[in-house]
């Protein structure tokens, strides 16, 4: 952590994302520093280090703190974070709850602002994806080793990580530094990003390492939710040929769900209880979480609900991010959370249309969307911890930067004007470069 702090504060801004993410995804979540009875996790300290650099930032007029300014997606993340803080504090009316909420705010809004600042342009975006590859390779290697040695080497660091391997239904679930569920989902959702890295051609070694490491993490973790994230990534990639007809696909999915709800003996969300990829999944529990959340809407819609554990056996375990956001933050916070996904997909779709005709750029935005889709799929089986939040925030920041870059490129007409016309046109300086070489 100390090495990462020094590097974050001293090296150029575009390169600081590498030590930040490397440290963040290697340090166990439970590592803490206690100051005046207040617990600061190592992750919070890393985030606060970046926030300190933001506060001291004195960039030129052309180089702002955030590429493209504070956009609609940024504002929605801020609203979601602040809404969760206010409603959870009101719900409990306790000083300890407020302190916990402030700590969560550092993880959420602080974490998002940190990566948004550290990813100012396309070069930093590429470096972000590239650094995820060695992270997956390292974690994958140790998680595979855990299958044979039954020892998690990250357990020697403490921080809530057990040295002894976890088993379920006779299978070892390798944890690594992030845990089998969280690490597996992070790995599965990163697959499309590594496929884009391979297509770029400049970092194929890193792409191969990332694909191999991420696949190893999912296999060694032996968790159904991780496999669902992996499958979501592959499904998103496979829909690439249908990219111009996704409106029909989306409405087809809606119509199918409505039809199933009308003919099934149970509600359509009871399909969740039939998903068991590894043979040891608690899919019925996840179905009951959704079912109880819908049936008890009147209890939580305004200010969340404190006593959801009384709804049934094991209901305290909110292993569904949508349900967790609803019960701890109420309807407003849930709407903001869903709106983050909605605005992200909207930004990707708009940007893909703006670069229509450039197959490489369309593929890039499709890979971003496939990765985001994997997080949606995984959200029905997992609650986000600090590791997964940071992975998600990094993707959202990449989407913001990439969408801003697409807006800076002049839409080509049927008869493209000459380079001289581009150079002399007001407000489009630099558009003579391809998007994958332009710097925003």
Secondary structure, DSSP 8 states (H G I E B T S, - for coil): -HHHHHHHHHS-GGGHHHHHHHHHTTS-TT-EEEETTEEEEHHHHHHHHHHHHHHT----TTS-SSTTSS-HHHHHHHHHHHHHHHHHHHHH--HHHHHHHHHHHIIIIIHHHHHHHH--SHHHHHHHHHHHHHHHHHHHHHHHHHHHH-B-GGGGG-TT--SB-EEETTEEE--TTT-HHHHHHHHHHHHHHHHHHHHHSS-HHHHHHHHHHHHHHHHHHT-HHHHHHHHHHHHHHHGGGGGGGHHHHHHHHHHHHHHHHHHSSS-GGGGGGG--SSS---HHHHHHHHHHHHHTHHHHTTT--S-GGGGSTTTT----HHHHHHHHHHHHHHHHHHHHHHHHHHHHHHHHHHTTT-HHHHHHHHHHHHHHHHHHHHTTS----HHHHHHHHHHHHHHHHHHHHHHTS----SS---HHHHHHSTT-TTTTS-TTT---
